[in-house]
């Protein structure tokens, strides 16, 4: 991949990955998680650049609805965490920081993002605001986005779905993601699968790339598998 293109596409995870450059909405789109009308592939906006109308809109959305809520606290003016994150994800379903923040918010709230009580006999939302649906939409807008695959793998791992998590990590690698974050999380998964040889291999790759957290190394050491 050309170096200048790698510089253009700066994912939150630090990898050099070129996802598909046009929105992909396959025929198998699941209506139960809503249509993608008005949504744009995050990678398309990044490639378009900050001087484009789409790039400016992405910056505006991030500035108004994401940056202030990554700490998972409501804004001083009463703006809700979920309401703002939902807006980001409706506009850019595979926004990596948005998905990551939703994952953390979901975990903080015991696996539930928001209540949807009936209002005048009708639901407020037209599709279920669940993490599963946000991932469904992210994968529909671009099934070749490796960062979404990585994040989905992390979420599945958190839910102790080890084999599905492994499949998503492997898919991320097949799609070209090569990052310390992927190696680190694969290592954690292999520890939980009692595959210490592969866990150690992934740990070495993660730390060689400068991954900062010691958790994987500590788990391996506790199992007598490090160094």
ChimeraX commands (.cxc) that place a marker at each C-alpha (Angstrom):
marker #1 position 0.00,0.00,0.00 radius 0.5
marker #1 position 1.43,3.44,-0.88 radius 0.5
marker #1 position 2.92,5.26,2.09 radius 0.5
marker #1 position 0.97,8.46,1.43 radius 0.5
marker #1 position -2.29,6.52,1.44 radius 0.5
marker #1 position -1.35,4.96,4.78 radius 0.5
marker #1 position -0.78,8.46,6.13 radius 0.5
marker #1 position -4.21,9.51,4.88 radius 0.5
marker #1 position -6.04,6.68,6.60 radius 0.5
marker #1 position -5.29,7.06,10.30 radius 0.5
marker #1 position -7.47,4.64,12.20 radius 0.5
marker #1 position -7.88,5.06,15.96 radius 0.5
marker #1 position -5.90,1.88,16.42 radius 0.5
marker #1 position -2.73,2.99,14.69 radius 0.5
marker #1 position -2.83,0.38,11.95 radius 0.5
marker #1 position -2.25,1.11,8.29 radius 0.5
marker #1 position -5.41,-0.30,6.75 radius 0.5
marker #1 position -7.31,0.59,3.62 radius 0.5
marker #1 position -10.92,-0.52,3.91 radius 0.5
marker #1 position -13.24,-0.44,0.92 radius 0.5
marker #1 position -13.45,3.10,-0.41 radius 0.5
marker #1 position -17.18,3.13,-1.10 radius 0.5
marker #1 position -20.16,2.32,1.08 radius 0.5
marker #1 position -21.30,-1.27,0.76 radius 0.5
marker #1 position -24.92,-2.05,1.47 radius 0.5
marker #1 position -25.45,-5.70,0.54 radius 0.5
marker #1 position -28.80,-7.18,-0.36 radius 0.5
marker #1 position -28.86,-9.20,2.88 radius 0.5
marker #1 position -29.16,-6.02,4.98 radius 0.5
marker #1 position -31.13,-6.79,8.13 radius 0.5
marker #1 position -34.19,-4.52,8.41 radius 0.5
marker #1 position -34.62,-5.30,12.11 radius 0.5
marker #1 position -31.55,-3.15,12.76 radius 0.5
marker #1 position -32.71,-0.32,10.56 radius 0.5
marker #1 position -31.97,0.91,7.08 radius 0.5
marker #1 position -28.73,2.74,6.37 radius 0.5
marker #1 position -30.35,5.73,4.70 radius 0.5
marker #1 position -28.26,8.82,5.35 radius 0.5
marker #1 position -25.31,6.80,6.66 radius 0.5
marker #1 position -21.77,6.93,5.28 radius 0.5
marker #1 position -18.80,4.61,5.54 radius 0.5
marker #1 position -16.38,6.22,8.01 radius 0.5
marker #1 position -13.42,5.27,5.82 radius 0.5
marker #1 position -14.89,7.11,2.85 radius 0.5
marker #1 position -15.09,10.29,4.92 radius 0.5
marker #1 position -11.49,9.88,6.11 radius 0.5
marker #1 position -10.20,9.35,2.58 radius 0.5
marker #1 position -12.22,12.32,1.33 radius 0.5
marker #1 position -10.12,14.48,3.63 radius 0.5
marker #1 position -10.71,17.38,5.98 radius 0.5
marker #1 position -11.04,19.86,3.13 radius 0.5
marker #1 position -14.02,18.04,1.61 radius 0.5
marker #1 position -17.64,18.62,2.61 radius 0.5
marker #1 position -17.88,15.03,3.89 radius 0.5
marker #1 position -14.65,15.39,5.86 radius 0.5
marker #1 position -15.86,18.64,7.40 radius 0.5
marker #1 position -19.15,16.97,8.36 radius 0.5
marker #1 position -17.25,14.10,10.02 radius 0.5
marker #1 position -15.22,16.61,12.04 radius 0.5
marker #1 position -18.38,18.45,13.06 radius 0.5
marker #1 position -20.10,15.24,14.15 radius 0.5
marker #1 position -17.05,14.15,16.17 radius 0.5
marker #1 position -16.61,17.56,17.74 radius 0.5
marker #1 position -20.23,17.97,18.78 radius 0.5
marker #1 position -21.27,14.41,19.55 radius 0.5
marker #1 position -18.23,12.26,20.38 radius 0.5
marker #1 position -15.20,14.08,21.76 radius 0.5
marker #1 position -16.95,15.32,24.91 radius 0.5
marker #1 position -18.58,11.97,25.66 radius 0.5
marker #1 position -15.68,9.53,25.50 radius 0.5
marker #1 position -15.42,9.88,29.27 radius 0.5
marker #1 position -18.97,8.41,29.42 radius 0.5
marker #1 position -20.35,11.40,31.30 radius 0.5
marker #1 position -23.27,13.62,30.33 radius 0.5
marker #1 position -22.46,17.10,29.09 radius 0.5
marker #1 position -22.84,20.18,31.28 radius 0.5
marker #1 position -25.82,21.25,29.16 radius 0.5
marker #1 position -27.56,17.95,29.87 radius 0.5
marker #1 position -26.66,16.22,26.62 radius 0.5
marker #1 position -26.87,12.47,27.17 radius 0.5
marker #1 position -24.01,10.10,26.44 radius 0.5
marker #1 position -26.18,7.64,24.56 radius 0.5
marker #1 position -28.09,10.24,22.56 radius 0.5
marker #1 position -24.90,11.75,21.23 radius 0.5
marker #1 position -23.18,8.44,20.54 radius 0.5
marker #1 position -26.28,7.21,18.75 radius 0.5
marker #1 position -26.16,10.25,16.46 radius 0.5
marker #1 position -22.53,9.51,15.57 radius 0.5
marker #1 position -23.32,5.89,14.80 radius 0.5
marker #1 position -26.40,6.72,12.72 radius 0.5
marker #1 position -24.26,8.94,10.51 radius 0.5
marker #1 position -21.10,6.80,10.46 radius 0.5
marker #1 position -22.04,3.22,11.49 radius 0.5
marker #1 position -18.45,1.94,11.41 radius 0.5
marker #1 position -16.89,4.87,13.27 radius 0.5
marker #1 position -14.19,3.09,15.34 radius 0.5
marker #1 position -14.02,5.47,18.30 radius 0.5
marker #1 position -17.80,5.63,18.35 radius 0.5
marker #1 position -18.12,1.85,18.46 radius 0.5
marker #1 position -15.45,1.55,21.13 radius 0.5
marker #1 position -17.16,4.18,23.28 radius 0.5
marker #1 position -20.52,2.42,22.86 radius 0.5
marker #1 position -18.90,-0.86,23.93 radius 0.5
marker #1 position -17.54,0.73,27.09 radius 0.5
marker #1 position -20.85,2.48,27.81 radius 0.5
marker #1 position -22.74,-0.79,27.31 radius 0.5
marker #1 position -20.38,-2.54,29.74 radius 0.5
marker #1 position -20.71,0.26,32.29 radius 0.5
marker #1 position -24.50,-0.10,32.16 radius 0.5
marker #1 position -24.60,-3.85,32.63 radius 0.5
marker #1 position -25.14,-4.75,29.00 radius 0.5
marker #1 position -27.92,-2.28,28.19 radius 0.5
marker #1 position -27.43,0.92,26.25 radius 0.5
marker #1 position -30.77,2.66,26.74 radius 0.5
marker #1 position -34.35,2.16,27.89 radius 0.5
marker #1 position -37.01,2.37,25.18 radius 0.5
marker #1 position -40.36,2.65,26.98 radius 0.5
marker #1 position -43.55,3.09,25.02 radius 0.5
marker #1 position -44.53,6.70,24.44 radius 0.5
marker #1 position -48.16,7.18,23.47 radius 0.5
marker #1 position -48.25,3.53,22.50 radius 0.5
marker #1 position -45.16,3.75,20.27 radius 0.5
marker #1 position -41.49,2.97,20.70 radius 0.5
marker #1 position -39.15,5.94,20.52 radius 0.5
marker #1 position -36.68,4.08,18.31 radius 0.5
marker #1 position -37.40,2.46,14.96 radius 0.5
marker #1 position -34.90,-0.36,15.55 radius 0.5
marker #1 position -33.47,-1.92,18.73 radius 0.5
marker #1 position -30.62,0.19,20.12 radius 0.5
marker #1 position -28.51,-2.79,21.14 radius 0.5
marker #1 position -24.81,-3.33,20.66 radius 0.5
marker #1 position -25.62,-6.27,18.37 radius 0.5
marker #1 position -27.54,-3.92,16.09 radius 0.5
marker #1 position -24.76,-1.34,16.02 radius 0.5
marker #1 position -22.32,-4.04,14.94 radius 0.5
marker #1 position -24.83,-5.33,12.40 radius 0.5
marker #1 position -25.02,-1.85,10.89 radius 0.5
marker #1 position -21.26,-1.34,10.99 radius 0.5
marker #1 position -20.67,-4.59,9.14 radius 0.5
marker #1 position -23.39,-3.81,6.61 radius 0.5
marker #1 position -21.98,-0.40,5.74 radius 0.5
marker #1 position -18.60,-2.05,5.10 radius 0.5
marker #1 position -18.10,-5.78,5.74 radius 0.5
marker #1 position -14.44,-5.38,4.77 radius 0.5
marker #1 position -13.58,-2.97,7.59 radius 0.5
marker #1 position -10.97,-4.84,9.67 radius 0.5
marker #1 position -11.16,-2.48,12.66 radius 0.5
marker #1 position -14.87,-3.27,13.09 radius 0.5
marker #1 position -13.98,-6.97,12.99 radius 0.5
marker #1 position -11.40,-6.41,15.73 radius 0.5
marker #1 position -13.85,-4.49,17.89 radius 0.5
marker #1 position -16.52,-7.11,17.37 radius 0.5
marker #1 position -14.00,-9.74,18.42 radius 0.5
marker #1 position -13.26,-7.83,21.62 radius 0.5
marker #1 position -16.97,-7.55,22.39 radius 0.5
marker #1 position -17.51,-11.28,21.79 radius 0.5
marker #1 position -14.51,-12.06,24.00 radius 0.5
marker #1 position -15.94,-9.87,26.76 radius 0.5
marker #1 position -19.09,-11.99,26.48 radius 0.5
marker #1 position -17.01,-15.19,26.74 radius 0.5
marker #1 position -17.86,-16.23,23.18 radius 0.5
marker #1 position -14.34,-17.43,22.51 radius 0.5
marker #1 position -14.63,-19.22,19.17 radius 0.5
marker #1 position -16.70,-16.45,17.52 radius 0.5
marker #1 position -14.20,-13.90,18.88 radius 0.5
marker #1 position -11.32,-15.86,17.35 radius 0.5
marker #1 position -13.12,-15.94,14.00 radius 0.5
marker #1 position -13.49,-12.13,14.04 radius 0.5
marker #1 position -9.84,-11.57,14.99 radius 0.5
marker #1 position -8.77,-13.88,12.18 radius 0.5
marker #1 position -11.05,-12.04,9.77 radius 0.5
marker #1 position -9.47,-8.73,10.81 radius 0.5
marker #1 position -6.06,-10.17,10.01 radius 0.5
marker #1 position -7.25,-11.55,6.67 radius 0.5
marker #1 position -8.53,-8.07,5.80 radius 0.5
marker #1 position -5.09,-6.59,6.36 radius 0.5
marker #1 position -5.05,-5.33,9.95 radius 0.5
marker #1 position -1.60,-5.60,11.46 radius 0.5
marker #1 position -1.45,-3.81,14.79 radius 0.5
marker #1 position -0.26,-4.24,18.35 radius 0.5
marker #1 position -3.92,-4.03,19.46 radius 0.5
marker #1 position -4.85,-7.08,17.40 radius 0.5
marker #1 position -1.84,-9.08,18.64 radius 0.5
marker #1 position -2.57,-8.13,22.25 radius 0.5
marker #1 position -6.24,-9.11,22.14 radius 0.5
marker #1 position -5.50,-12.31,20.28 radius 0.5
marker #1 position -2.99,-13.13,22.99 radius 0.5
marker #1 position -5.57,-12.54,25.72 radius 0.5
marker #1 position -8.01,-14.77,23.88 radius 0.5
marker #1 position -5.48,-17.56,23.48 radius 0.5
marker #1 position -4.76,-17.40,27.21 radius 0.5
marker #1 position -8.45,-17.92,27.89 radius 0.5
marker #1 position -8.42,-20.81,25.43 radius 0.5
marker #1 position -5.38,-22.31,27.25 radius 0.5
marker #1 position -3.30,-22.08,24.09 radius 0.5
marker #1 position -0.22,-20.63,25.73 radius 0.5
marker #1 position 2.13,-21.16,22.81 radius 0.5
marker #1 position 0.07,-18.95,20.52 radius 0.5
marker #1 position -0.65,-16.52,23.36 radius 0.5
marker #1 position 3.07,-16.04,23.95 radius 0.5
marker #1 position 3.68,-15.61,20.23 radius 0.5
marker #1 position 1.05,-12.87,19.99 radius 0.5
marker #1 position 2.35,-11.21,23.17 radius 0.5
marker #1 position 5.85,-11.00,21.74 radius 0.5
marker #1 position 4.51,-9.39,18.58 radius 0.5
marker #1 position 2.34,-6.94,20.55 radius 0.5
marker #1 position 5.14,-5.80,22.83 radius 0.5
marker #1 position 7.63,-5.63,19.97 radius 0.5
marker #1 position 5.25,-3.13,18.38 radius 0.5
marker #1 position 5.19,-1.13,21.62 radius 0.5
marker #1 position 1.85,-2.14,23.15 radius 0.5
marker #1 position 1.77,-0.34,26.54 radius 0.5
marker #1 position -0.41,-2.47,28.82 radius 0.5
marker #1 position 1.22,-5.28,30.84 radius 0.5
marker #1 position -1.91,-7.39,31.36 radius 0.5
marker #1 position -1.14,-10.09,28.79 radius 0.5
marker #1 position 2.43,-10.42,30.00 radius 0.5
marker #1 position 1.20,-10.70,33.59 radius 0.5
marker #1 position -1.31,-13.42,32.70 radius 0.5
marker #1 position 1.39,-15.41,30.91 radius 0.5
marker #1 position 3.80,-14.95,33.81 radius 0.5
marker #1 position 1.17,-16.16,36.27 radius 0.5
marker #1 position 0.78,-19.31,34.16 radius 0.5
marker #1 position 4.55,-19.84,34.07 radius 0.5
marker #1 position 4.68,-18.96,30.38 radius 0.5
marker #1 position 6.73,-15.73,30.43 radius 0.5
marker #1 position 9.34,-14.92,29.43 radius 0.5
marker link #1:1,2 radius 0.2
marker link #1:2,3 radius 0.2
marker link #1:3,4 radius 0.2
marker link #1:4,5 radius 0.2
marker link #1:5,6 radius 0.2
marker link #1:6,7 radius 0.2
marker link #1:7,8 radius 0.2
marker link #1:8,9 radius 0.2
marker link #1:9,10 radius 0.2
marker link #1:10,11 radius 0.2
marker link #1:11,12 radius 0.2
marker link #1:12,13 radius 0.2
marker link #1:13,14 radius 0.2
marker link #1:14,15 radius 0.2
marker link #1:15,16 radius 0.2
marker link #1:16,17 radius 0.2
marker link #1:17,18 radius 0.2
marker link #1:18,19 radius 0.2
marker link #1:19,20 radius 0.2
marker link #1:20,21 radius 0.2
marker link #1:21,22 radius 0.2
marker link #1:22,23 radius 0.2
marker link #1:23,24 radius 0.2
marker link #1:24,25 radius 0.2
marker link #1:25,26 radius 0.2
marker link #1:26,27 radius 0.2
marker link #1:27,28 radius 0.2
marker link #1:28,29 radius 0.2
marker link #1:29,30 radius 0.2
marker link #1:30,31 radius 0.2
marker link #1:31,32 radius 0.2
marker link #1:32,33 radius 0.2
marker link #1:33,34 radius 0.2
marker link #1:34,35 radius 0.2
marker link #1:35,36 radius 0.2
marker link #1:36,37 radius 0.2
marker link #1:37,38 radius 0.2
marker link #1:38,39 radius 0.2
marker link #1:39,40 radius 0.2
marker link #1:40,41 radius 0.2
marker link #1:41,42 radius 0.2
marker link #1:42,43 radius 0.2
marker link #1:43,44 radius 0.2
marker link #1:44,45 radius 0.2
marker link #1:45,46 radius 0.2
marker link #1:46,47 radius 0.2
marker link #1:47,48 radius 0.2
marker link #1:48,49 radius 0.2
marker link #1:49,50 radius 0.2
marker link #1:50,51 radius 0.2
marker link #1:51,52 radius 0.2
marker link #1:52,53 radius 0.2
marker link #1:53,54 radius 0.2
marker link #1:54,55 radius 0.2
marker link #1:55,56 radius 0.2
marker link #1:56,57 radius 0.2
marker link #1:57,58 radius 0.2
marker link #1:58,59 radius 0.2
marker link #1:59,60 radius 0.2
marker link #1:60,61 radius 0.2
marker link #1:61,62 radius 0.2
marker link #1:62,63 radius 0.2
marker link #1:63,64 radius 0.2
marker link #1:64,65 radius 0.2
marker link #1:65,66 radius 0.2
marker link #1:66,67 radius 0.2
marker link #1:67,68 radius 0.2
marker link #1:68,69 radius 0.2
marker link #1:69,70 radius 0.2
marker link #1:70,71 radius 0.2
marker link #1:71,72 radius 0.2
marker link #1:72,73 radius 0.2
marker link #1:73,74 radius 0.2
marker link #1:74,75 radius 0.2
marker link #1:75,76 radius 0.2
marker link #1:76,77 radius 0.2
marker link #1:77,78 radius 0.2
marker link #1:78,79 radius 0.2
marker link #1:79,80 radius 0.2
marker link #1:80,81 radius 0.2
marker link #1:81,82 radius 0.2
marker link #1:82,83 radius 0.2
marker link #1:83,84 radius 0.2
marker link #1:84,85 radius 0.2
marker link #1:85,86 radius 0.2
marker link #1:86,87 radius 0.2
marker link #1:87,88 radius 0.2
marker link #1:88,89 radius 0.2
marker link #1:89,90 radius 0.2
marker link #1:90,91 radius 0.2
marker link #1:91,92 radius 0.2
marker link #1:92,93 radius 0.2
marker link #1:93,94 radius 0.2
marker link #1:94,95 radius 0.2
marker link #1:95,96 radius 0.2
marker link #1:96,97 radius 0.2
marker link #1:97,98 radius 0.2
marker link #1:98,99 radius 0.2
marker link #1:99,100 radius 0.2
marker link #1:100,101 radius 0.2
marker link #1:101,102 radius 0.2
marker link #1:102,103 radius 0.2
marker link #1:103,104 radius 0.2
marker link #1:104,105 radius 0.2
marker link #1:105,106 radius 0.2
marker link #1:106,107 radius 0.2
marker link #1:107,108 radius 0.2
marker link #1:108,109 radius 0.2
marker link #1:109,110 radius 0.2
marker link #1:110,111 radius 0.2
marker link #1:111,112 radius 0.2
marker link #1:112,113 radius 0.2
marker link #1:113,114 radius 0.2
marker link #1:114,115 radius 0.2
marker link #1:115,116 radius 0.2
marker link #1:116,117 radius 0.2
marker link #1:117,118 radius 0.2
marker link #1:118,119 radius 0.2
marker link #1:119,120 radius 0.2
marker link #1:120,121 radius 0.2
marker link #1:121,122 radius 0.2
marker link #1:122,123 radius 0.2
marker link #1:123,124 radius 0.2
marker link #1:124,125 radius 0.2
marker link #1:125,126 radius 0.2
marker link #1:126,127 radius 0.2
marker link #1:127,128 radius 0.2
marker link #1:128,129 radius 0.2
marker link #1:129,130 radius 0.2
marker link #1:130,131 radius 0.2
marker link #1:131,132 radius 0.2
marker link #1:132,133 radius 0.2
marker link #1:133,134 radius 0.2
marker link #1:134,135 radius 0.2
marker link #1:135,136 radius 0.2
marker link #1:136,137 radius 0.2
marker link #1:137,138 radius 0.2
marker link #1:138,139 radius 0.2
marker link #1:139,140 radius 0.2
marker link #1:140,141 radius 0.2
marker link #1:141,142 radius 0.2
marker link #1:142,143 radius 0.2
marker link #1:143,144 radius 0.2
marker link #1:144,145 radius 0.2
marker link #1:145,146 radius 0.2
marker link #1:146,147 radius 0.2
marker link #1:147,148 radius 0.2
marker link #1:148,149 radius 0.2
marker link #1:149,150 radius 0.2
marker link #1:150,151 radius 0.2
marker link #1:151,152 radius 0.2
marker link #1:152,153 radius 0.2
marker link #1:153,154 radius 0.2
marker link #1:154,155 radius 0.2
marker link #1:155,156 radius 0.2
marker link #1:156,157 radius 0.2
marker link #1:157,158 radius 0.2
marker link #1:158,159 radius 0.2
marker link #1:159,160 radius 0.2
marker link #1:160,161 radius 0.2
marker link #1:161,162 radius 0.2
marker link #1:162,163 radius 0.2
marker link #1:163,164 radius 0.2
marker link #1:164,165 radius 0.2
marker link #1:165,166 radius 0.2
marker link #1:166,167 radius 0.2
marker link #1:167,168 radius 0.2
marker link #1:168,169 radius 0.2
marker link #1:169,170 radius 0.2
marker link #1:170,171 radius 0.2
marker link #1:171,172 radius 0.2
marker link #1:172,173 radius 0.2
marker link #1:173,174 radius 0.2
marker link #1:174,175 radius 0.2
marker link #1:175,176 radius 0.2
marker link #1:176,177 radius 0.2
marker link #1:177,178 radius 0.2
marker link #1:178,179 radius 0.2
marker link #1:179,180 radius 0.2
marker link #1:180,181 radius 0.2
marker link #1:181,182 radius 0.2
marker link #1:182,183 radius 0.2
marker link #1:183,184 radius 0.2
marker link #1:184,185 radius 0.2
marker link #1:185,186 radius 0.2
marker link #1:186,187 radius 0.2
marker link #1:187,188 radius 0.2
marker link #1:188,189 radius 0.2
marker link #1:189,190 radius 0.2
marker link #1:190,191 radius 0.2
marker link #1:191,192 radius 0.2
marker link #1:192,193 radius 0.2
marker link #1:193,194 radius 0.2
marker link #1:194,195 radius 0.2
marker link #1:195,196 radius 0.2
marker link #1:196,197 radius 0.2
marker link #1:197,198 radius 0.2
marker link #1:198,199 radius 0.2
marker link #1:199,200 radius 0.2
marker link #1:200,201 radius 0.2
marker link #1:201,202 radius 0.2
marker link #1:202,203 radius 0.2
marker link #1:203,204 radius 0.2
marker link #1:204,205 radius 0.2
marker link #1:205,206 radius 0.2
marker link #1:206,207 radius 0.2
marker link #1:207,208 radius 0.2
marker link #1:208,209 radius 0.2
marker link #1:209,210 radius 0.2
marker link #1:210,211 radius 0.2
marker link #1:211,212 radius 0.2
marker link #1:212,213 radius 0.2
marker link #1:213,214 radius 0.2
marker link #1:214,215 radius 0.2
marker link #1:215,216 radius 0.2
marker link #1:216,217 radius 0.2
marker link #1:217,218 radius 0.2
marker link #1:218,219 radius 0.2
marker link #1:219,220 radius 0.2
marker link #1:220,221 radius 0.2
marker link #1:221,222 radius 0.2
marker link #1:222,223 radius 0.2
marker link #1:223,224 radius 0.2
marker link #1:224,225 radius 0.2
marker link #1:225,226 radius 0.2
marker link #1:226,227 radius 0.2
view
